[in-house]
């Protein structure tokens, strides 16, 4: 993977709380979970683009 870059965004408070709990439950950092989620959504939209 390439060099990591910092970015900021706003997240609904309830979603952030759920993400923090998930990070603890999975023993992963929030950053790791966000990278996983970003990878998943990019793959999802790439598949949809190929279908359409």
PDB file with one MODEL, atoms N, CA, C and O in Angstrom:
MODEL        1
ATOM      1  N   UNK A   1       0.850  -1.183   0.000  1.00  0.00           N
ATOM      2  CA  UNK A   1       0.000   0.000   0.000  1.00  0.00           C
ATOM      3  C   UNK A   1       0.890   1.239   0.000  1.00  0.00           C
ATOM      4  O   UNK A   1       2.016   1.204   0.497  1.00  0.00           O
ATOM      5  N   UNK A   2       0.393   2.303  -0.544  1.00  0.00           N
ATOM      6  CA  UNK A   2       1.180   3.525  -0.655  1.00  0.00           C
ATOM      7  C   UNK A   2       1.267   4.263   0.682  1.00  0.00           C
ATOM      8  O   UNK A   2       0.718   3.828   1.694  1.00  0.00           O
ATOM      9  N   UNK A   3       1.963   5.373   0.651  1.00  0.00           N
ATOM     10  CA  UNK A   3       2.110   6.208   1.839  1.00  0.00           C
ATOM     11  C   UNK A   3       0.746   6.643   2.352  1.00  0.00           C
ATOM     12  O   UNK A   3      -0.144   6.983   1.572  1.00  0.00           O
ATOM     13  N   UNK A   4       0.593   6.628   3.650  1.00  0.00           N
ATOM     14  CA  UNK A   4      -0.679   7.013   4.249  1.00  0.00           C
ATOM     15  C   UNK A   4      -0.778   8.530   4.345  1.00  0.00           C
ATOM     16  O   UNK A   4       0.210   9.218   4.603  1.00  0.00           O
ATOM     17  N   UNK A   5      -1.973   9.030   4.136  1.00  0.00           N
ATOM     18  CA  UNK A   5      -2.271  10.456   4.213  1.00  0.00           C
ATOM     19  C   UNK A   5      -3.325  10.682   5.282  1.00  0.00           C
ATOM     20  O   UNK A   5      -4.181   9.829   5.518  1.00  0.00           O
ATOM     21  N   UNK A   6      -3.256  11.819   5.917  1.00  0.00           N
ATOM     22  CA  UNK A   6      -4.233  12.201   6.924  1.00  0.00           C
ATOM     23  C   UNK A   6      -5.366  12.984   6.267  1.00  0.00           C
ATOM     24  O   UNK A   6      -5.135  13.824   5.397  1.00  0.00           O
ATOM     25  N   UNK A   7      -6.599  12.692   6.700  1.00  0.00           N
ATOM     26  CA  UNK A   7      -7.737  13.485   6.259  1.00  0.00           C
ATOM     27  C   UNK A   7      -8.727  13.559   7.407  1.00  0.00           C
ATOM     28  O   UNK A   7      -8.685  12.745   8.329  1.00  0.00           O
ATOM     29  N   UNK A   8      -9.593  14.512   7.347  1.00  0.00           N
ATOM     30  CA  UNK A   8     -10.592  14.628   8.415  1.00  0.00           C
ATOM     31  C   UNK A   8     -11.981  14.691   7.798  1.00  0.00           C
ATOM     32  O   UNK A   8     -12.161  15.101   6.652  1.00  0.00           O
ATOM     33  N   UNK A   9     -12.938  14.277   8.582  1.00  0.00           N
ATOM     34  CA  UNK A   9     -14.321  14.294   8.140  1.00  0.00           C
ATOM     35  C   UNK A   9     -15.218  14.366   9.370  1.00  0.00           C
ATOM     36  O   UNK A   9     -14.753  14.207  10.498  1.00  0.00           O
ATOM     37  N   UNK A  10     -16.466  14.601   9.152  1.00  0.00           N
ATOM     38  CA  UNK A  10     -17.435  14.616  10.238  1.00  0.00           C
ATOM     39  C   UNK A  10     -18.232  13.332  10.189  1.00  0.00           C
ATOM     40  O   UNK A  10     -18.605  12.859   9.116  1.00  0.00           O
ATOM     41  N   UNK A  11     -18.493  12.766  11.369  1.00  0.00           N
ATOM     42  CA  UNK A  11     -19.233  11.521  11.475  1.00  0.00           C
ATOM     43  C   UNK A  11     -20.302  11.688  12.542  1.00  0.00           C
ATOM     44  O   UNK A  11     -20.063  12.277  13.596  1.00  0.00           O
ATOM     45  N   UNK A  12     -21.474  11.164  12.254  1.00  0.00           N
ATOM     46  CA  UNK A  12     -22.557  11.178  13.213  1.00  0.00           C
ATOM     47  C   UNK A  12     -22.074  10.585  14.538  1.00  0.00           C
ATOM     48  O   UNK A  12     -21.377   9.571  14.545  1.00  0.00           O
ATOM     49  N   UNK A  13     -22.439  11.208  15.650  1.00  0.00           N
ATOM     50  CA  UNK A  13     -21.955  10.803  16.970  1.00  0.00           C
ATOM     51  C   UNK A  13     -22.284   9.347  17.295  1.00  0.00           C
ATOM     52  O   UNK A  13     -21.459   8.642  17.876  1.00  0.00           O
ATOM     53  N   UNK A  14     -23.475   8.896  16.929  1.00  0.00           N
ATOM     54  CA  UNK A  14     -23.855   7.504  17.207  1.00  0.00           C
ATOM     55  C   UNK A  14     -23.020   6.525  16.398  1.00  0.00           C
ATOM     56  O   UNK A  14     -22.643   5.466  16.900  1.00  0.00           O
ATOM     57  N   UNK A  15     -22.729   6.870  15.149  1.00  0.00           N
ATOM     58  CA  UNK A  15     -21.890   5.993  14.318  1.00  0.00           C
ATOM     59  C   UNK A  15     -20.472   5.941  14.849  1.00  0.00           C
ATOM     60  O   UNK A  15     -19.840   4.884  14.847  1.00  0.00           O
ATOM     61  N   UNK A  16     -19.973   7.070  15.300  1.00  0.00           N
ATOM     62  CA  UNK A  16     -18.622   7.096  15.853  1.00  0.00           C
ATOM     63  C   UNK A  16     -18.542   6.265  17.130  1.00  0.00           C
ATOM     64  O   UNK A  16     -17.571   5.540  17.343  1.00  0.00           O
ATOM     65  N   UNK A  17     -19.550   6.371  17.964  1.00  0.00           N
ATOM     66  CA  UNK A  17     -19.588   5.574  19.192  1.00  0.00           C
ATOM     67  C   UNK A  17     -19.593   4.088  18.858  1.00  0.00           C
ATOM     68  O   UNK A  17     -18.872   3.306  19.478  1.00  0.00           O
ATOM     69  N   UNK A  18     -20.406   3.697  17.880  1.00  0.00           N
ATOM     70  CA  UNK A  18     -20.461   2.296  17.463  1.00  0.00           C
ATOM     71  C   UNK A  18     -19.117   1.842  16.902  1.00  0.00           C
ATOM     72  O   UNK A  18     -18.686   0.716  17.151  1.00  0.00           O
ATOM     73  N   UNK A  19     -18.458   2.710  16.150  1.00  0.00           N
ATOM     74  CA  UNK A  19     -17.150   2.389  15.588  1.00  0.00           C
ATOM     75  C   UNK A  19     -16.108   2.196  16.687  1.00  0.00           C
ATOM     76  O   UNK A  19     -15.278   1.290  16.609  1.00  0.00           O
ATOM     77  N   UNK A  20     -16.152   3.041  17.701  1.00  0.00           N
ATOM     78  CA  UNK A  20     -15.213   2.909  18.822  1.00  0.00           C
ATOM     79  C   UNK A  20     -15.431   1.596  19.563  1.00  0.00           C
ATOM     80  O   UNK A  20     -14.472   0.923  19.940  1.00  0.00           O
ATOM     81  N   UNK A  21     -16.692   1.236  19.770  1.00  0.00           N
ATOM     82  CA  UNK A  21     -16.992  -0.033  20.435  1.00  0.00           C
ATOM     83  C   UNK A  21     -16.515  -1.214  19.585  1.00  0.00           C
ATOM     84  O   UNK A  21     -15.959  -2.181  20.108  1.00  0.00           O
ATOM     85  N   UNK A  22     -16.735  -1.126  18.285  1.00  0.00           N
ATOM     86  CA  UNK A  22     -16.294  -2.184  17.383  1.00  0.00           C
ATOM     87  C   UNK A  22     -14.771  -2.325  17.421  1.00  0.00           C
ATOM     88  O   UNK A  22     -14.245  -3.438  17.427  1.00  0.00           O
ATOM     89  N   UNK A  23     -14.077  -1.200  17.447  1.00  0.00           N
ATOM     90  CA  UNK A  23     -12.611  -1.227  17.504  1.00  0.00           C
ATOM     91  C   UNK A  23     -12.131  -1.955  18.757  1.00  0.00           C
ATOM     92  O   UNK A  23     -11.185  -2.740  18.699  1.00  0.00           O
ATOM     93  N   UNK A  24     -12.773  -1.697  19.870  1.00  0.00           N
ATOM     94  CA  UNK A  24     -12.407  -2.378  21.114  1.00  0.00           C
ATOM     95  C   UNK A  24     -12.732  -3.862  21.010  1.00  0.00           C
ATOM     96  O   UNK A  24     -11.908  -4.711  21.351  1.00  0.00           O
ATOM     97  N   UNK A  25     -13.939  -4.170  20.539  1.00  0.00           N
ATOM     98  CA  UNK A  25     -14.369  -5.564  20.433  1.00  0.00           C
ATOM     99  C   UNK A  25     -13.460  -6.379  19.512  1.00  0.00           C
ATOM    100  O   UNK A  25     -13.174  -7.544  19.789  1.00  0.00           O
ATOM    101  N   UNK A  26     -13.013  -5.769  18.429  1.00  0.00           N
ATOM    102  CA  UNK A  26     -12.189  -6.462  17.441  1.00  0.00           C
ATOM    103  C   UNK A  26     -10.692  -6.305  17.705  1.00  0.00           C
ATOM    104  O   UNK A  26      -9.866  -6.892  17.005  1.00  0.00           O
ATOM    105  N   UNK A  27     -10.353  -5.514  18.713  1.00  0.00           N
ATOM    106  CA  UNK A  27      -8.953  -5.235  19.044  1.00  0.00           C
ATOM    107  C   UNK A  27      -8.197  -4.679  17.834  1.00  0.00           C
ATOM    108  O   UNK A  27      -7.086  -5.101  17.514  1.00  0.00           O
ATOM    109  N   UNK A  28      -8.849  -3.714  17.177  1.00  0.00           N
ATOM    110  CA  UNK A  28      -8.278  -3.037  16.015  1.00  0.00           C
ATOM    111  C   UNK A  28      -8.399  -1.538  16.235  1.00  0.00           C
ATOM    112  O   UNK A  28      -9.227  -1.078  17.021  1.00  0.00           O
ATOM    113  N   UNK A  29      -7.572  -0.788  15.539  1.00  0.00           N
ATOM    114  CA  UNK A  29      -7.680   0.668  15.637  1.00  0.00           C
ATOM    115  C   UNK A  29      -8.842   1.159  14.772  1.00  0.00           C
ATOM    116  O   UNK A  29      -9.282   0.477  13.847  1.00  0.00           O
ATOM    117  N   UNK A  30      -9.316   2.337  15.092  1.00  0.00           N
ATOM    118  CA  UNK A  30     -10.363   2.956  14.275  1.00  0.00           C
ATOM    119  C   UNK A  30      -9.841   3.157  12.861  1.00  0.00           C
ATOM    120  O   UNK A  30     -10.574   2.946  11.894  1.00  0.00           O
ATOM    121  N   UNK A  31      -8.594   3.560  12.729  1.00  0.00           N
ATOM    122  CA  UNK A  31      -8.005   3.751  11.407  1.00  0.00           C
ATOM    123  C   UNK A  31      -8.014   2.480  10.579  1.00  0.00           C
ATOM    124  O   UNK A  31      -8.315   2.510   9.385  1.00  0.00           O
ATOM    125  N   UNK A  32      -7.684   1.363  11.211  1.00  0.00           N
ATOM    126  CA  UNK A  32      -7.697   0.074  10.517  1.00  0.00           C
ATOM    127  C   UNK A  32      -9.104  -0.272  10.049  1.00  0.00           C
ATOM    128  O   UNK A  32      -9.292  -0.727   8.921  1.00  0.00           O
ATOM    129  N   UNK A  33     -10.089  -0.058  10.911  1.00  0.00           N
ATOM    130  CA  UNK A  33     -11.471  -0.335  10.529  1.00  0.00           C
ATOM    131  C   UNK A  33     -11.937   0.585   9.405  1.00  0.00           C
ATOM    132  O   UNK A  33     -12.648   0.148   8.500  1.00  0.00           O
ATOM    133  N   UNK A  34     -11.543   1.849   9.458  1.00  0.00           N
ATOM    134  CA  UNK A  34     -11.927   2.783   8.396  1.00  0.00           C
ATOM    135  C   UNK A  34     -11.288   2.385   7.071  1.00  0.00           C
ATOM    136  O   UNK A  34     -11.940   2.446   6.029  1.00  0.00           O
ATOM    137  N   UNK A  35     -10.024   1.980   7.099  1.00  0.00           N
ATOM    138  CA  UNK A  35      -9.375   1.529   5.864  1.00  0.00           C
ATOM    139  C   UNK A  35     -10.092   0.315   5.289  1.00  0.00           C
ATOM    140  O   UNK A  35     -10.284   0.222   4.077  1.00  0.00           O
ATOM    141  N   UNK A  36     -10.489  -0.612   6.154  1.00  0.00           N
ATOM    142  CA  UNK A  36     -11.219  -1.791   5.715  1.00  0.00           C
ATOM    143  C   UNK A  36     -12.551  -1.393   5.085  1.00  0.00           C
ATOM    144  O   UNK A  36     -12.929  -1.925   4.041  1.00  0.00           O
ATOM    145  N   UNK A  37     -13.258  -0.467   5.712  1.00  0.00           N
ATOM    146  CA  UNK A  37     -14.546  -0.008   5.192  1.00  0.00           C
ATOM    147  C   UNK A  37     -14.382   0.701   3.850  1.00  0.00           C
ATOM    148  O   UNK A  37     -15.184   0.505   2.938  1.00  0.00           O
ATOM    149  N   UNK A  38     -13.354   1.515   3.733  1.00  0.00           N
ATOM    150  CA  UNK A  38     -13.104   2.233   2.475  1.00  0.00           C
ATOM    151  C   UNK A  38     -12.794   1.234   1.363  1.00  0.00           C
ATOM    152  O   UNK A  38     -13.295   1.363   0.246  1.00  0.00           O
ATOM    153  N   UNK A  39     -11.968   0.239   1.676  1.00  0.00           N
ATOM    154  CA  UNK A  39     -11.641  -0.784   0.680  1.00  0.00           C
ATOM    155  C   UNK A  39     -12.898  -1.517   0.231  1.00  0.00           C
ATOM    156  O   UNK A  39     -13.085  -1.764  -0.960  1.00  0.00           O
ATOM    157  N   UNK A  40     -13.757  -1.865   1.183  1.00  0.00           N
ATOM    158  CA  UNK A  40     -14.995  -2.572   0.853  1.00  0.00           C
ATOM    159  C   UNK A  40     -15.909  -1.736  -0.040  1.00  0.00           C
ATOM    160  O   UNK A  40     -16.465  -2.255  -1.008  1.00  0.00           O
ATOM    161  N   UNK A  41     -16.068  -0.467   0.267  1.00  0.00           N
ATOM    162  CA  UNK A  41     -16.998   0.353  -0.523  1.00  0.00           C
ATOM    163  C   UNK A  41     -16.447   0.645  -1.911  1.00  0.00           C
ATOM    164  O   UNK A  41     -17.209   0.740  -2.872  1.00  0.00           O
ATOM    165  N   UNK A  42     -15.134   0.788  -2.024  1.00  0.00           N
ATOM    166  CA  UNK A  42     -14.538   0.988  -3.346  1.00  0.00           C
ATOM    167  C   UNK A  42     -14.769  -0.258  -4.203  1.00  0.00           C
ATOM    168  O   UNK A  42     -15.139  -0.145  -5.371  1.00  0.00           O
ATOM    169  N   UNK A  43     -14.552  -1.441  -3.630  1.00  0.00           N
ATOM    170  CA  UNK A  43     -14.796  -2.685  -4.364  1.00  0.00           C
ATOM    171  C   UNK A  43     -16.261  -2.802  -4.768  1.00  0.00           C
ATOM    172  O   UNK A  43     -16.567  -3.214  -5.886  1.00  0.00           O
ATOM    173  N   UNK A  44     -17.162  -2.441  -3.864  1.00  0.00           N
ATOM    174  CA  UNK A  44     -18.588  -2.507  -4.160  1.00  0.00           C
ATOM    175  C   UNK A  44     -18.939  -1.662  -5.373  1.00  0.00           C
ATOM    176  O   UNK A  44     -19.630  -2.137  -6.274  1.00  0.00           O
ATOM    177  N   UNK A  45     -18.479  -0.428  -5.412  1.00  0.00           N
ATOM    178  CA  UNK A  45     -18.827   0.462  -6.512  1.00  0.00           C
ATOM    179  C   UNK A  45     -18.105   0.089  -7.792  1.00  0.00           C
ATOM    180  O   UNK A  45     -18.620   0.343  -8.881  1.00  0.00           O
ATOM    181  N   UNK A  46     -16.924  -0.507  -7.691  1.00  0.00           N
ATOM    182  CA  UNK A  46     -16.235  -0.993  -8.889  1.00  0.00           C
ATOM    183  C   UNK A  46     -17.030  -2.136  -9.515  1.00  0.00           C
ATOM    184  O   UNK A  46     -17.167  -2.198 -10.737  1.00  0.00           O
ATOM    185  N   UNK A  47     -17.560  -3.050  -8.678  1.00  0.00           N
ATOM    186  CA  UNK A  47     -18.387  -4.163  -9.194  1.00  0.00           C
ATOM    187  C   UNK A  47     -19.650  -3.622  -9.861  1.00  0.00           C
ATOM    188  O   UNK A  47     -20.031  -4.069 -10.943  1.00  0.00           O
ATOM    189  N   UNK A  48     -20.292  -2.661  -9.210  1.00  0.00           N
ATOM    190  CA  UNK A  48     -21.532  -2.102  -9.769  1.00  0.00           C
ATOM    191  C   UNK A  48     -21.253  -1.405 -11.100  1.00  0.00           C
ATOM    192  O   UNK A  48     -22.063  -1.469 -12.025  1.00  0.00           O
ATOM    193  N   UNK A  49     -20.115  -0.747 -11.187  1.00  0.00           N
ATOM    194  CA  UNK A  49     -19.758  -0.039 -12.418  1.00  0.00           C
ATOM    195  C   UNK A  49     -19.555  -1.043 -13.558  1.00  0.00           C
ATOM    196  O   UNK A  49     -19.965  -0.793 -14.691  1.00  0.00           O
ATOM    197  N   UNK A  50     -18.924  -2.174 -13.251  1.00  0.00           N
ATOM    198  CA  UNK A  50     -18.688  -3.196 -14.274  1.00  0.00           C
ATOM    199  C   UNK A  50     -19.997  -3.833 -14.742  1.00  0.00           C
ATOM    200  O   UNK A  50     -20.133  -4.198 -15.909  1.00  0.00           O
ATOM    201  N   UNK A  51     -20.962  -3.963 -13.819  1.00  0.00           N
ATOM    202  CA  UNK A  51     -22.252  -4.556 -14.175  1.00  0.00           C
ATOM    203  C   UNK A  51     -23.054  -3.650 -15.114  1.00  0.00           C
ATOM    204  O   UNK A  51     -23.694  -4.104 -16.062  1.00  0.00           O
ATOM    205  N   UNK A  52     -22.990  -2.346 -14.806  1.00  0.00           N
ATOM    206  CA  UNK A  52     -23.839  -1.385 -15.502  1.00  0.00           C
ATOM    207  C   UNK A  52     -23.311  -0.976 -16.788  1.00  0.00           C
ATOM    208  O   UNK A  52     -23.930  -0.167 -17.480  1.00  0.00           O
TER     209      UNK A  52
ENDMDL
END
